[in-house]
Amino acid sequence: MTQVPVKTPVPPQGIIASLVTGFEAINARWELMLPPLALDLFLWLGPHLSIGPLVPQVEAAMNSLISAAGSDAATQSNFQIIRTALEGFGATFNVFSFLSTAPLGLPSLLAARGPVLTPAGSPIVWTVNSVPLYLLLWGVFVLLGLLLGAFYFDIIAQQVRDKRLRWGVLLRQVWGDWARLTALSVIAVGAMVVLGMPILLLTGLLSLISPVLGGLVWVGGLMVILWVLFYGGFALHGMLLNRRGLFHALWDSARLVQINLPYAAGLFVVVVVINLGLASVWNIPADNSWLLLLGLGGHALISTALVAATFVFYQDRYRWWVEMRQTLLARAEAEQRGLNRKA
């Protein structure tokens, strides 16, 4: 039988090479880091939207619960801890922080930090005085944050795929990408709720028998949820790089993670470790110091480069996956033709 040679695809690059290529993409287009930097500057120097007036309302509801639950020392101590945490949260939380919907939106250093000062003094503070208004603003800002996220990921995908930005194409595509990104967010939250509720119920029941057993089930349940989300972690990349539909992108993500499990897991671990490790560095300057600008710039640069690295990783692994399938099919067809000629 005559063996027909079939060219073997070029192996995909590793994690470190993907990170280097991601940083090179940002080095070529510094404007890619501007969206997260602009959001953090707004959260720092712009007006703040405080929920301070809602804290007394929540505390009043808590006092009613305390009266209903009893006045033993343990109950009072637990509610006092909750009340202290609530007051601290109400004093620092900025409702505009909902504009950061990371990991499916703009990464932000200050969304979780909640700065209360600026180098020019105290910022302008607006207040939210009712729970319905707070819920309305939450919905509006989350949707707006997802739109900003669609724009941000679109420009990164264009740079990784085409090595240039086409603003006309971007403005036409971003609305559909916004809708798909919103649907992906709903699916992710739905998956966490569907998986989390039974786990929470089972943990509560087993904790009555053995707190240790309940804790083990809780940890195991969280691992299952993270595992499911991990398999869908490249759906965004498929939608934007390959222009795939939502469910096709989810399927591609699951298959790509399955085939490249050690490398995909390694990439996500490296990205998380770098982000968390450097966050402590970026947060060193005080709220009222202009040195915080260095932290915001460093965070925007590194976060965007890491996002670009995940797009590079997906693009190369997807290319390799497709080419390997084509190669295997070509080899099977060549072997079949050889068998037919021999017969």
Secondary structure, 3 states (H helix, E strand, C coil): CCCCCCCCCCCCCCHHHHHHHHHHHHHHCHHHHHHHHHHHHHHHHCCEEECCCHHHHHHHHHHHHHHHHCCCHHHHHHHHHHHHHHHHHHHHCEHHHHHCCCCCCCCCCHHHHCCCCECCECCCEEECCCHHHHHHHHHHHHHHHHHHHHHHHHHHHHHHHHCCCCHHHHHHHHHHHHHHHHHHHHHHHHHHHHHHHHHHHHHHHHHHHCHHHHHHHHHHHHHHHHHHHHHCCCHHHHHHHCCCCHHHHHHHHHHHHHHCHHHHHHHHHHHHHHHHHHHHHHCCCCCCCCCHHHHHHHHHHHHHHHHHHHHHHHHHHHHHHHHHHHHHHHHHHHHHHHHHHHC
